[in-house]
């Protein structure tokens, strides 16, 4: 499945000379490159008669007009071997993981996030995009009156890319398989700890929810559809008997609209081809081929965009607007606010980061406004774990908590005072703990071209301020794949991360704090980052929100308590909200607009793909 491709020499052109008469053109199939029709007026004698009048001969000539097709030489650009450029969408991302021969999410949801596998290979139950759910492997859901059961209606005509049907047996196999392997940190592994299921016919699964401490006690779960929406069934005939952390699923057998052609680990380039037998016939899938590749360094990427070699990339907005767009009029900027505000996370299983005073001091060392200005568009300092504009007023927040716990405040002098008061004294210029050990922490981030310069800028700035009060902070930049692996296994001190709470129902800002996701350092959590946090009182608040109906105004008080818990203990602290922007090449494909959510990571890419149209018909 691996082929060698020279990334810098992946384009060639082939001249095609086509001479077609008008009659043949109408009767034939469309050519690879349509000829240019030019109308010419031509005089042709179609009838000539002679009339003899006395001694004078008169000739009558009838003249008609015709349209002739004059074919000009057409150039078809071929890329990545033999792919027609005008049928190939090329996405240059920042993939730096080393997993290119395994197509699975079992060792973490982001292990293979940039190969195209999660973008166009898999199929979820639903896609959530633009504020609505789109049906894919499931059609709808229904709750009973008290929210203790939810019926999921399955899609019955879906097929795997090997031609076999997707059945209810695949769904139930996957539910049981993931639960049986929950100790390996697989996604959805713990779902059946609080959920039971039964089937009804061949197209319905009924989920019922219970108290983990008392399985006989039914509890409501009004948000279950939100989690099951991203569920990806496995092909039973492929996965049965396989170890989830060793099985490569290569070539991937999935139900998505594209099938893998090749994946090259050397160039980090994967090619996918549209399935002719894709079961969802009403889906817009304009590109015949989609290429996911690792983008080069900014100087080379700039030249590639000027030449039109990529359709989408992560070149920063400043370079795109000043260096690329003036030289390539087909390039335009697509911008949108990122829905997930950035946070600084702490590994609270590591002393002294288990001390709230340390975490408080770390927050006071972050100059959020200065770091945000490193980005273009500038990242905006934030205080809430969900997106908002202007005043952070919310029914889920007590404004007093923002002031009392220095949320978003930059104050190095106060950081020093907090450490002094907590017993972390300054000895010979170094801040030490109660055992005399100097305070030293690393902050893990990754390639700044992924999320902007502020991502790596804020740790450097923190390090400078921390040094002034005797604390050592070591910025640690790692590859993307290493970043997510370390995050899940707890191999970090502090780390950059994002939280995607919804302004109307911000459960996602807190759910990962539940002790059900706790794992010892070195074991993958199967649920995002490892924080090493366990607290029964916090668990109870999270469970109360989980079991509540989002439409119930009474939940606001519980949310306020959760916000108070996070801010008063500095379980994680806010950084900034990014305003994303990337250059889009309109030469071959169009349809992307600022109001569309142009997310090309993981399955969210499908929400962008549905808007893409070919520029060249």
Order of alpha helices (4+ residues) and beta strands (2+ residues): beta-alpha-beta-beta-beta-beta-beta-beta-beta-beta-beta-alpha-beta-beta-beta-alpha-alpha-beta-beta-beta-alpha-beta-beta-alpha-alpha-beta-alpha-alpha-beta-beta-beta-alpha-alpha-beta-alpha-beta-alpha-alpha-beta-beta-beta-beta-alpha-beta
